[in-house]
């Protein structure tokens, strides 16, 4: 038996295991060494140690013979009232990180290693032949599927995890891949969320189809990958209180070059609801000062979007472009203020909101997303609370389907109550 940690919970499926297992303490010593090799900081290592020490103590007290097993993990979680179906922020002590600590310990026992949550492609150890085919697949995605460079890069990174996994198994050519390698790879993703696992499996499935049609695989192994079900719009979007948005904007030093630039970026997110990718790739050509509009082709949907340039947003853009923006041939609006004067990455944009959020001393009542996307979600919710029609909100946000816009009703109890009353009234009419 083994643990398949797909839904963030513990699900059983059978598999053959070796009769000789290392002692729990030996496993933990090896896992700690792996953490150090991956350059985890001391605070993170202490967090893992906190759970693993308790596991050793529990194992000895309940006669588990100092061996790691699924029964040990399940009883340990139950004993400490750790419920995998609950969000981790419900726990305020060491239990918040306990389940994930057990996941990577089980992965280490299974495969002899584990990886960081975020790994860039250039840090993966991909066999040369596979790396060459991966570059061919990237070119195929860009030229034939017309995917954006950001999307293709994410495809390559996720597929790179799979190729790195194969390399660690001494599989250096595609013809040596077997179905069990695919299922074991999916199992090794237990450190990720269900949504991330579903995305990775989807990317790898498309890649294996590509390999099959290019005669790199003898059989279509895409069928060996499981289907990971993720409820559509299952999560409630993160929303800022209106007062916190004002607190964030008021904290920006609009007299400094950085403040002028960042203030314009934040306004595009919280006033116009632009996605982070659209803000990053916004060019001077997208701004029409005569008609006072911003017209773009959305990165995500490839659909056109035209938004009014309000006085607040327009003045902030003028203040930045006229007095701060470096003189350069780059057409992107937002650039770094120190050489080289180049456009931002998505990570850098997240760092901008993180900086001003910290300067504003903003504290949220509960755990939630805090990036530019959450400001977009907040705008949608405010518009709903102000009785703006769903169709209008869909146009503002550039949604291709009004069903996507409907998810924002989840964030407002009052809106949900009104929807429920409307349904009830319809029922009485029938």
N, C-alpha and C positions, 0 to 999 in steps of 0.2 A: 504493500500500500504506500501511497505517497500523498503529499499535499499539493493540490492544484489551486493556487491562490489567484484566481481570475477575477472574482467579483469583489475583491477586497475582503472576502470571507474565506472559510476553509471548506473545501469540497473534496471528497474522496474519490480516487480512481485507482485501479490496481495496476501494479507494475512489478517486475521482478527486482529483487534487491539482493545484494551480496550478503552472505551469512556473517562475515566478519565486519563489525562496525567499530570505528574509533570511539574512545571514551568521550563523553560530553565535554570534559575539561580540555581534552586535546583538540576537539573541534573548535572550541571557543578561542583557544590560544592561536590556532591557525587563522581564524576569522579576524582576530585582532591584528595579526601580522598583515593580513590583506588590507585592512583599513589603513594601516601605516604606509603600505606600498602605494595605495591610491591617494596618499597625502591628505587624509581627513584631518581636520584640526582636533586639538585635544578635547575641546568641549563635546564634539560629536562622538568621539571615541568613548568618553566617559558616559555618554547617554546609552550607547550600546552595552557597555559594561554593566550599567545599572540593571538592565533587564536580564542579561545573561548570568550575572551573579545570583539573582533571585531564582533563575531557572535551575541552576546547579543546586541551590539550597532546597528548592521544592523537590527536585529529583531524588535527592538523598533522603529527605524526610518521608517521601511516599514510595520508597523502594522501587525506583525505576532503574536501578543498577547502573546509574551514571551513563545511560545511553539515550541518544536523541531519538524520539519516535513521535508519530502523529498523536498518539494517545497522551504522551507527556505534554505536548503543546496545547492540545485541546483542554486537558484538565487544568493546566497552568492558567490558561485564559479564563476558564470558568471560575477557578479558585479566587482569582483577583478581580472578578466581575468585569472582565474586558470583553465587550461584545463587538465583534467585527462589523456588524451591520450598522453600528453607530458611528457618526463622524468623530474623528480623533479629537477635535476641539472640545468635546464633551468632558474629556479628562484633563485635569489641571496638574497632574503630577507625572511621575515617570511612565505611567500607563499610556500617555499620549503617543509615545514612540515605541511602545512594547510590541505591537503587532508587526510593524515594519522590521524591527530588530530580529524578530523570530523568522520573518520571511527570508531575510538575507542569510541568517544562520542555516536555515534549511537548504537554501540554494548552495551554500558553501559545502554542506554535507553531501549534496547531490552531485555537484559538478566540480568541486574543489576550488571554486573562485566565485566572485560576484563582481559586478561593475557599478560605477557611479550612476546616479539617476540621469545626469546629463553628460554625454560624451560627444565631443566634436569628431567629425569624420577623420581629421588628420591625426587624431590620437589613437585610432583603431589600427589593429594589426591585421590587415586584409591581404591574403595571398595575391601576388602580382597579377596572375592571369584573371582572377576574379575582379581585381580593381580595374583592369582594362575594360572588362565587360560592363562594369558599373558605370564607367565614363561613357560607354556607348549607349547605355540605357538613359543616362542623363540627357544626352544629345537627342535621343529618340523622343523623350518627354517634351523637350523644348521645341523641336522642329515639327514633330508629327502630332503630338497631343496639345501643343501650344499652351503649356503650363507656364506659370510665372517662374522667374528665377528663384524666388523665395520658396515656392512650393517644391520645385525640383530639388533644391538643396535639402529640404526636410525629408523628401523621399529618399535621397541618397544617404542621409545620416541614419535613418531608420533601417534601411536595407543594409547599410554598413554594419550595424549591430549584428545582423544575421550572418554576414560574411565573416565578421570577426569571430563569432561563435563557432562557425565551421572551421576556421583556421585553428582555433584552440583544440579542435578534435582531429587535427592533422588531415583535414579534408581540404585539399588545395585545388581541386578541379571539380567542375559542376557534375560530371558524370558519376562521381562517387557519392553524391547526396542520396540519402534514403529517406523514406517517409518518417522513420523514427527520429531523424535529425530535426525535421520540421516540428514535430510534436514536442520534442525536448526543448527546442528553442522557444516555443510559445510558453512552456512551463518556466523557462529561465526569466521571463519578463515579469514575474510576480512582483517585482519591486515597483512596478508602474501602476497607475490607476487603470480601471477597466476601460475607460475611453481611450487612453493611450495605447493599451494592448490591442484594442480593436483596430485602431489606426495602423499600428505597426503590422499586424497580421494582414490587413488589406493591402498595404504597400508590398509586402513580401509575396502575397498571392499574385499580384499583377506582375511582379518581377519574375516569378517562376513561369508564368504564362509566356512572358517575353523570351525566357531561356528556352522553353519548349519549342516555340515557333522559330527560334534561331538555331534549332538543332543542338543546343547545348545540353539538353536533358533528353533522355530516351523516352521518358513517360511524363505526362502532365501531372506534376506533383502538387499543383495548386489545390487539388481535391483532398490532399492529406491535411490541409490546414483547417482547423475548426472555425466555425462561425461564432463570433463573439457578439452577443446581443447587447446593445446599449440603448436604453429607452430614449427615443427622440425627445429632446427638450426636457429631459428628466430633471435637470438641475434648475434651481431658481436663480436667475441672474443676480449678481451682486449689485446693490444700489447704495449710494451715499445719501445720507441725510442732506437736505438742501443747505443746512447751516454749515455742514462740513465742506461742501463745495465752495461756499463763499469764504470760509476760513482758509482753504487752500489758495484760492486766487488772491486773497488779501495778503498772504504771507510772501508772495513773489515780489522781489525787489525790482520794481519796474524802472528804476533809475540806473541799473547796471546793464551792461551789454547782455550778460547771460539772462538776466531777468526779463528783458524785452523779448528776447527770442523765445524763452520758455513760456512766457505768458501767452504769446500767440499760439503756441503749440497746445497749451492746455485749453484755450478758448475753442480751438477747432474741435477738440474732443467733447467738451461739456456743453458747448452752445450749438454746434452744428452736427455733432454725433459722428464725425468722421472716424473711420477705423484707423488703427495705428499704421498699417501698411500704406493707406492712402495719404496720411499726413506725411509719412517719411518720403513718399515719392511725389508729393505735390510740387509742381514746377511753376515758374513765373508765368508760363504760357497758359496755365489753368485759371489764372485770375483775370477776370475781365472787369477793369475798373469803370468802364463806361456803363455797362449794364449792371454793375455791382453784383456780380455772380461769381461763383466758383464752379467750373464745369470739368469733370474728370471722367475717366473710364475706371470703374472700381477694380482694384486688384483681385479681389476675391471672386466676384461674379462676372467680371468682364462687361458689365452693363454700364451705360452712361448714367451720370448723376449730376444734376444741376441744383445748386443750393444758393439762396440769397446771401449776399455779403452784408451782414448787419453792420451798423455803425461801430459797435463794440469790437467785433472781430476785425473789420476793415481798418480801424484806427490802430489796433495792436499790430497788424501786419505792416502797415505803413511805418509805424514807429521802429519796427525791427529792420525792414528792408532798406529804409532810407538812411538810418543812422548806425546800424550795427552790422548788417550782412556784409561779409567780405566781398571784395571785388574779385570775381572769378568767372571762368567760362562755364561753370556748372549751372544748369538750369533749375536744379532742385532749390526750393525755397529755403529749407532749413539745413544749415551747414555747421560744422564745428567752427569754433571761433579762434582756434589756434591751428597753425600749419600742421599737417596739410588740410586745406579747407575742403573737406569732402563731406558728402551726405552721411546721415546717421544710419546705424543698424537698428533693428527693433529693440535689441537689448539696451542700447544707449537711450532710446526714447523712454523705456521703462525706468532707467536710472534717473531721468529728469523728474518724473512725477514722484519717485521715491525721495529724491532730495528735498523737494518743496513740501512734501507731506511731512517729512521729519522736521523741517524748519517750522512748519505750522503747528507741530506738536499734536497732530491728529491721532486720536485713539478711537477705534471702532468698538461698538458694543459687543460684537461677536465676530468670529472669524469670517473673512470674506475676501474676494479679490480686490486689489487696490490699484491696478494699472489703468492705462488710458481706456481700455475696453470697458472697464467698469463705469467710467464717466459717460461713455456712450449709452450703456445700459441705464444709467441714472436719468439721462435726458429722456429716453423713451418712457420711463416710468412717470416722470414729472408731466410729460405731455398727456399720458393717459389719465393721470389724476386731475389734470385741467380740462378733461372731457374732450380732448382732441380725437377725432375719428381715427380708427385703426388704419384706414386707407391713407390718410394724410401722414401718419407716423411712418407707415411703410415706405412712402415716397421720400420722406426726409432721410430715413436710414438706408435707403437704397435696397430694401428687401425685394427679392424676386417673387416671394409669396407672402400673402397676408398671414398665413399660418405661422410663419416665423415671428411676426410681430405679436401674435397672440400670447407668446410665452411671457411677455412682460406683464400680463395681467396677474401672473402668479406673485409678483412682488408687492401687490397692493391688496390688503385684506378687504378694503372698502370696495374695490373694483370686483373682486371675487364675490363679495356679498351681493352686489348689484346684478352680476351675471347669474348667480343662483336664483335670485328673485325673479329675473326675467324668464328663466327656464321654468320656474314653478308656476308663473302666471300662464305661460303657454300650455302647460300641462292641464291647468284648470279649464282653459278655453276648449281643449279637446274633450 
